Structures are given as structure tokens and as C-alpha cells.
């Protein structure tokens, strides 16, 4: 029984390391999420801008080969 307790003590990760890993993981997740959201918004705005420029439809038709 004592051997099991000693082995469990060796295998435990200190709480400080776990919290540091969690903070790093959350930070990376937030950064990736913000960058992805920004790219999505930029794409959405550019698509909306293309749709609003209907007065240049003739030029766009040739350019995009619609």
C-alpha cells in the first residue's frame, strides 16, 4: 500500500505547473479566436462591399467572369 502512495506522489503534477499550463492554453486559445474572428469579419465586410458596388457590375462581370 505504501508503494502505491509513493508512486502516486511521484506521478502528481504540482498545481503551479497545471495552472501555468492552463493559463498558457487559454491565452493561446483567445489569441487564435480573436485572429479568426477578425479574419471572418474582414471577409464578411469585403463580400458586403463587393455586393454594394453594383454600379460597377459590368467591370465586375468581366473581372470575376460571372
Secondary structure, DSSP 8 states (H G I E B T S, - for coil): -HHHHHHHHHH---HHHHHHHHHHHHHHHHHHHHHHHHHHHHHHHHHHHHHH-GGGHHHHHHHHT-
